[in-house]
Amino acid sequence: MATREKRLAQFDGSGDPPKDQPMEVLCEDHSGTYLLPFACRWIDGQWRNDNTGGVVAATVVGWRLPRARSEKAAERV
């Protein structure tokens, strides 16, 4: 399992995220960090599910441009 520091290093978390662009987001709760299984967009100061438009009810600690599927699989190893 990836450590918190390793995961955070793979994401940007400073400043404002790119506006109205699909992003992967890293969230954190009392159990640790996790990647949401859907793309999100930063719209009007809120993270929103890119498919449904619903507000993300999680603490987002980082974001990045979506990675290719093979890169995601390599991260889990």
Backbone torsions as a table, in degrees:
resi	resn	phi	psi	omega
1	MET	NA	138.3	-179.7
2	ALA	-71.6	142.6	177.1
3	THR	-77.9	162.2	179.6
4	ARG	-56.7	-45.2	-178.0
5	GLU	-62.9	-41.5	179.1
6	LYS	-64.7	-41.7	179.1
7	ARG	-65.8	-47.1	-179.6
8	LEU	-60.1	-34.7	-180.0
9	ALA	-65.0	-20.7	-179.1
10	GLN	-88.1	-3.3	-176.0
11	PHE	-127.8	155.9	172.4
12	ASP	-92.8	145.5	178.9
13	GLY	-144.9	9.5	-177.6
14	SER	-107.6	146.1	179.8
15	GLY	69.2	-165.6	179.1
16	ASP	-88.4	140.9	176.6
17	PRO	-71.8	161.9	175.8
18	PRO	-56.7	138.7	-177.3
19	LYS	-82.8	142.0	173.0
20	ASP	49.1	45.6	177.4
21	GLN	-134.2	134.8	-179.9
22	PRO	-63.9	133.8	-177.4
23	MET	-136.4	155.1	167.2
24	GLU	-88.7	137.8	179.8
25	VAL	-122.0	140.8	176.3
26	LEU	-101.6	126.7	-179.4
27	CYS	-114.1	166.1	-179.3
28	GLU	-143.0	140.5	172.2
29	ASP	-143.2	-167.4	-176.5
30	HIS	-62.6	-18.2	-179.8
31	SER	-91.9	-16.4	-179.0
32	GLY	136.1	-158.7	-179.4
33	THR	-100.8	152.5	178.1
34	TYR	-155.5	149.6	177.9
35	LEU	-92.6	128.6	177.4
36	LEU	-67.0	143.5	-175.9
37	PRO	-82.6	15.6	179.6
38	PHE	-144.3	155.1	178.4
39	ALA	-73.0	151.0	179.1
40	CYS	-129.7	160.0	175.0
41	ARG	-128.3	144.2	175.6
42	TRP	-90.0	107.5	-175.8
43	ILE	-130.1	123.4	177.8
44	ASP	50.1	43.7	175.5
45	GLY	78.5	14.0	179.5
46	GLN	-136.5	146.3	171.3
47	TRP	-81.8	131.7	179.6
48	ARG	-128.9	144.0	174.6
49	ASN	-60.4	127.5	-176.0
50	ASP	-66.3	-28.7	-179.0
51	ASN	-85.3	-44.4	-173.1
52	THR	-98.4	-22.4	-176.0
53	GLY	82.4	-1.9	179.7
54	GLY	-69.3	148.0	178.8
55	VAL	-69.8	136.6	176.9
56	VAL	-77.6	120.3	-179.3
57	ALA	-99.3	62.8	-179.7
58	ALA	-149.5	161.6	177.5
59	THR	-86.8	106.8	180.0
60	VAL	-84.7	126.1	-178.7
61	VAL	-112.8	-7.2	178.2
62	GLY	-169.6	162.5	178.9
63	TRP	-148.6	161.0	176.4
64	ARG	-160.2	164.3	173.8
65	LEU	-65.3	147.6	179.5
66	PRO	-57.7	139.2	178.6
67	ARG	-97.6	158.2	176.2
68	ALA	-65.4	152.8	-177.1
69	ARG	-55.0	-41.2	-178.6
70	SER	-65.8	-32.5	177.2
71	GLU	-67.5	-38.3	178.6
72	LYS	-64.0	-41.6	179.6
73	ALA	-64.3	-38.4	-179.7
74	ALA	-65.9	-31.7	178.6
75	GLU	-63.8	-33.0	-175.1
76	ARG	-76.3	-13.5	-178.0
77	VAL	-77.8	NA	NA
